[in-house]
Amino acid sequence: MEERQHKRAINAWTMYDWANSSFATTIMAAVLPVYYAKVAATGLPSNIATAYWGYTTSIALLISAILSPILGAVADFRGEKKRFLAGFMLLGVTATALLYLVRSGDWLMASIIFIFGSIGFSGSLIFYDSLLPHVARPDEIDQVSSRGYAMGYIGGGLLLAINVVMITVVPDELVGQMTRLTFVTVAIWWLVFSLPILLRVPEPPRRISDGEEHLTPFQASFSRLGRTFRDIRRYRDLFLFLLAFWLYNNGIGTIISMATIYGAEIGIGQTTLIGTLLMVQFLAAPFAILFGWLAKQIGTKRAIYLSLLIYTGIAIAGYFMSQEWHFWALGAAVATVQGGSQALSRSLLGRMMPPSKSAEFYGFFSVSEKFAGIIGPAIFGLISQIMGHSRLSIVSLIIFFISGAIVLSQVDERKATRVTAAEEAQGLADTI
């Protein structure tokens, strides 16, 4: 009976990847960027539309980054990870539905609504990720994390396929309205498939340390954050990993968020842009699972190194891209590493952190991820604006992959795990 409940909780947890990935595919990566460039930004030069999209993405992630560690610590203190997840999910769902209102020339409205949707998406992931160490056992965390990403690729890809059909089967004069309807389908999909995690995954037990009994949630959150920073030497390897992740995820996140609008700028057709992203969704799913298996064979860090090497090659090749088949080929290459690199990063952090502080540390993880999303697209947009094109923007990303790999090489996973075990034992003793 207990094993059955464990499997049901894992299945419900992975379904949230299925749910929220509809936003990542249709809104962040495929349909909205093209709609933004071709419709919402009507009247703007193409490279300025690209730059504005980069700045919009950066602003959304900056706000999320500021909120992430504070809200993570509050959720740990209150024992309300699922409630925070639900709140941010509803914010994202509502904003996504409101994108239906965006029409020709409404680039500012599109940017503002997208910022709120992105905050909801990013915020919910903090608390979703923080449930991973409570749902998965230590020996299965790589596989469960990878399975979540695989479910996300399949779910996001399935809805994207439906959205592509919706856009392509109608007469040209109805394409704009049908595109706006795809935003509504994302909101419905995200809401409906979020129900399993809210109904079937138990809330992890709340743990309050000595001296926190009379504090308000925000007082306790700042107290915990302060204590974590004071003890930063104890978590040296964990914070080194967060720095490494911040560096290499700058490159990964920028490729994800800017690939479509970069392709549109250099003349790649909409069918190829969306078709390639659709291919990536389904091709990435088995490779995400493969990387979970590969991590068991060669180690998690080595598997991440391999993904960064492939990403470096993609960034260099992107500079020379000029034909539509180039975009298909680079999309296939991205599919081989995108899910695996992110899933293994999430699970590696999960092994190195104290489970009782999972939301707090995934908040820091989220900060690292968000600042990567801020700086990468902002630099991409700035270089594009200065140079008048974005080819140097794409090749500049190799700096992030190389520097991230160098810092990752300094992380001692075993030492971090020992520190985590001692932290949990001491915390349990304090509550007895």
Secondary structure as GFF3:
##gff-version 3
##sequence-region A 1 432
A	DSSP	alpha_helix	2	22	.	.	.	ID=ss1
A	DSSP	pi_helix	23	30	.	.	.	ID=ss2
A	DSSP	alpha_helix	31	35	.	.	.	ID=ss3
A	DSSP	pi_helix	36	40	.	.	.	ID=ss4
A	DSSP	alpha_helix	46	78	.	.	.	ID=ss5
A	DSSP	alpha_helix	81	98	.	.	.	ID=ss6
A	DSSP	three_ten_helix	99	101	.	.	.	ID=ss7
A	DSSP	alpha_helix	107	130	.	.	.	ID=ss8
A	DSSP	alpha_helix	132	135	.	.	.	ID=ss9
A	DSSP	three_ten_helix	138	140	.	.	.	ID=ss10
A	DSSP	alpha_helix	141	168	.	.	.	ID=ss11
A	DSSP	three_ten_helix	172	174	.	.	.	ID=ss12
A	DSSP	alpha_helix	175	192	.	.	.	ID=ss13
A	DSSP	alpha_helix	195	200	.	.	.	ID=ss14
A	DSSP	alpha_helix	217	230	.	.	.	ID=ss15
A	DSSP	alpha_helix	236	265	.	.	.	ID=ss16
A	DSSP	alpha_helix	270	298	.	.	.	ID=ss17
A	DSSP	alpha_helix	300	319	.	.	.	ID=ss18
A	DSSP	alpha_helix	324	352	.	.	.	ID=ss19
A	DSSP	three_ten_helix	355	357	.	.	.	ID=ss20
A	DSSP	alpha_helix	358	387	.	.	.	ID=ss21
A	DSSP	alpha_helix	391	395	.	.	.	ID=ss22
A	DSSP	alpha_helix	398	408	.	.	.	ID=ss23
A	DSSP	alpha_helix	413	431	.	.	.	ID=ss24
###
